Amino acid sequence: QLDFYNFDTLCTSIIADSTAKEVRIDNKNDDIIHLAFGKSEYPTWDDYLNFLEERCIPRNRMGINTYLDAIGVDEYNPLDIIMKTEGRMAEDHQWLRVKQLCP
C-alpha cells in the first residue's frame, strides 16, 4: 500500500497486488490535479507502473548508476527508488509513503 500526498495532504491511497497485477485506489478529494491517477478511478497495472516511474529520476538520465549507488539501490526499480526517495521530485510538492510492502 502506498499513500500519495500533496504537501501534507493525503490525496490517494493505492493498493497494488503484484501477484494478480491489480490496483485499487481510494481518492481522498476531488482535486484531479493532485490525485495519483487524475480522473481515472480504475487504473490498470500498466497505469500503476507508469505512475511509479514518473515519480523517479528517468532511467536514461546520464549518470543514473552513480545516482542509484548514492541512494543505495542496486538496479533501476521504481518501487525501490521510491522507498528511498519517497517519489519526491523537484518540480512539485507531491510524494509517496510506502505503508506496507509484502514479499
Long-range contacts (C-beta under 8 A, 24 or more apart in sequence): 1-98, 1-99, 1-100, 2-82, 2-96, 2-97, 2-98, 2-99, 3-96, 3-97, 3-99, 4-35, 4-36, 4-94, 4-95, 4-96, 5-94, 5-95, 5-96, 5-97, 6-34, 6-92, 6-93, 6-94, 7-93, 9-34, 11-35, 11-36, 11-94, 12-36, 12-37, 14-48, 16-45, 16-48, 21-45, 23-47, 23-48, 34-94, 49-78, 52-78, 52-79, 52-82, 52-87, 53-78, 55-82, 55-87, 55-89, 55-94, 55-96, 56-81, 56-82, 56-85, 56-87, 57-81
